[in-house]
Amino acid sequence: MADLSTLARPYAKAVFELAGESGKLQDWSTQLAAIAGAVADPQLAQLIGHPALTKPDLVDIFGKALSKQLSAQAQSFLRLLIENGRLLSAGFIAEQYEQLRAEAESRVDVAITSAVAIDKAQQDALSAAIKQRLHRDVVVQWHTDAALVAGAIIRAGDLVIDGSVRGELERLQVALAR
């Protein structure tokens, strides 16, 4: 059977196109996250694939659980996922949708992990430098990890810049082991 992320791709693209045509990219982000959250919820997750429940039963259960969070179109999408046996791929659909949205909005999510907390002025300067390097708007999540000793690790999609002392020590250890 195909990987869930592979199965999710056409659904994510279709929803992205629909959201783009209607100008509701953010609304669909929220709704896909709600569906993915419901699928990940332990109480609801145990119902998926339960032999006593039919697909219409699942549509009813998930539809009621998400009724206040989903538009009529999103409810139809939920029904489609259930009918096609793709409900378990909801998390991957939401993730891939967000990647398509970020690309369309020329935005990139960046995670910066530093050894110590960084003050606001340094955060702004680093964010501006990353924005200039990537030629995109950046949404930065800041983390601290004392195990880095000093410096920082910057992750933006597939790009990883390791400027930490721990990373330098690891590279030195590999070089000395040769």
N, C-alpha and C positions, 0 to 999 in steps of 0.2 A: 504494500500500500504506500501511496505517496506520503511524503513528509507533510505535517500539518501546515508548516509555513509555506510550502509550495501550493497546497490546496487553498490557502488564504489569499494568495496574490490576486487572482481574478476578482474576488469579492472586494478586496481593498481598492483595486483600480476602479471597479464599477461604482462603488460608493463615493470615491473621490470625484469621479466625473459628475455624478449626480449632485454632489455637494457643491462643486464648482459652478455648475450650471445654475443652481438656485442661490448661490452666494451664501451658503450656510456651512462653511468649512468648520467653524468653531462649534456650531450646534451638533454636527455629526461627530466631531471629536468627543464631545461630552456623551453622546448617546452610545457610541461604540465602546467607550470606557465603561458605561453602565452595563452594557451587555456582557463585556468581558469580566467585569466584576461579579455579575450574577453567576456566570459560568464557573468562576473560581470560588464562589461561596460554597463552603463544605456542605451545607444543608441542601442547596440546589444541585450541586455537582453530583451528589449521590443518586439523583433522580435520572440523570442522563444515562441512557442505556439500560435502565431498569426494565426487566422483562414484563412487568405488569403494566407498564405505561406505554401507551401508543403515542405516535407523533402528535396527533391532535391534543392529547392530554398534556404533553410537554409544551405545546404552543399555548394552551390555556394557563398552565402553571407559570411559565416564564412571562407570558403576557400580563398576567395579573401582578406578578412580582415587580414588573418594570413599567406598569401602566402610567405612572405619574412622571416617569423620566423619559419616555419615548414618544416621538411624534407618530402620526399614522404611518408615515413612510418607514420609519425605523421599526415599528411594529411589524410591518409587512416584510422588512428585511429579516427580522428575527424569525418570522414564520418560514421564510425561504431557507434560512440556515438550518432550522430544525427539519424541514421536509427533505432537504438534501443531505441530511446527516453530517452537517458541517458545524454544528454548534460548538464542538470542542476546539475549533480553530478560531473562535471569537477573539481571543487574546492576540493571536498572530495577525488577524485582520486589523484590529485596532492599532497595533504596532506598525504595520506596513502602511496603513492609512496616514499615521502621523509622520512617517518618513516622506510620503508623497506630499503631504501638506507643507512640511518644512522645506522641501525642495522648491515647491511652487512659491512659497513666501520668502525665498532666499534667506532662510533662517537655519541655524544649526544649534543643537543643544551641546553644551560644553560642560564637562565635569572637571573641576579643578580641585585637586587634593593637595593640601600643603601641610608641612610639618607643624606649623603654628597658625593661629588665626591671623588673617590678613585684614588690615584696616581698610576703611571705605575708600580712601584715596588710592591706595595700591590696587584694590579691586577694580576701581574704575579705569585706572591706567592699564592694567592687564587685560581687561575686557576690550578696551579700545584697540590695543595692540593685536589681540586675536581677531577682532572684527576686521582690522586692516589687512592682516595676513590672509584670512579666509575669504575676504570680499563678500561677507554675508553678515546679516544681523546675528548676534549671538545671544543665547539664553544660557546664563551660567548658573550652575549649581556649585556651591562652595562646600568643601569638606575638609576636615583636618584629620591627620593620622600621624601621631608622634613617632611611629616606627620609621617614617621617612628620614628622620634625623634633621634634615634641613632641605630647603628647596621645595619643589612642587612637581606634580604630574598633571599634565593637561590631556584630556581625552575629548576629541571632537570627531564623532563617527569612527572611521577607521584610523584617523590620525592620532598618534600617541606621542607626546613629547615628555620624556622623563628627565627632568632636571633635578632630581632628588639625589641626596648623598647616598641613600640606600641603593639607588639605581647605578650610580657611579661605582660603588663598592662591588656590586654584582658583576658589572662589566669588567672591572679590574680582576676579580676572582677568575672569571672565564679566561681572560687574557693570560693570566699567570699559570693557569692549568694546562695551557697548550704546550 
